[in-house]
């Protein structure tokens, strides 16, 4: 039985009538559900989009896609909340790599190195490279994003049937979380899927749709898997003007887990994170830059500014959900949003110890 006193029931009754009280009832539903949340206006827009779809009475398949997408997103957000403060690294690679292969041992060592440095290891939850990385990391430091397929697709023994095992029906949502949750990405040899993920990750970062993070192409000391791809990038893409020389800053070839781990740790040695605020771009840092370093940045990296110059900003309380950011120093500038490879070079610069004020001054 539908009760008009309940906001949700009122919506059900009035979806197709366009009743004059519909807008008010949506506001009431958000107020009851979200209270004083700063996200209340966002929740309101979500409900309005569902209402618009119901009013238009879309194709059933479209409605099921929307339903499943919203449900999977909500479930993933809820499950990952418990790991929110953990740094994470996504490891890609073939599910077909046998347990006695050198790459299996390399991936296992990579997972162990990440765990030793308090990083969680995210994989597609399969076997091969994925299972090896989780084996090295152990359950407490592993997350598996499995995909539901028409045939049996069981996650690996490390994460199977635990809170660290998330299943997705849609590949695009699974890919979203591979990148969204990653503070770095390590790509090992694999098949079409691995190459798809490699190119998608690089595209997202190059176009500014995903933040700059370390992208590491990991291979054996005498391996040649990535060499051919890098040669193609250089000869067929860069030399022909399809990508910029600076785009190679977005990826690093590593021949050992130790080398890959050093790349990740160096990236976060002073740099913490970035964000847009009021049209300006902020690089958050643990320690501030020297005056000389700031001058050098303005001389060297001015090409990535739309206008104006780089300037240091004091710690700002702009993220109530992350109080630990209050102590972060910032480098602020009007980023053109296009030259992500040059942005990566700037991050490398602010990580160099000689460009930072000494701790007693900071």
Beta strands, then each sheet from edge to edge (+ up, - down):
strand 1: 87-92
strand 2: 119-123
strand 3: 142-147
strand 4: 165-168
strand 5: 184-187
strand 6: 214-218
strand 7: 252-254
strand 8: 271-277
strand 9: 280-285
strand 10: 305-313
strand 11: 329-335
sheet 1: 4+ 3+ 2+ 1+ 5+ 6+ 7+
sheet 2: 8+ 9- 11+ 10-
end
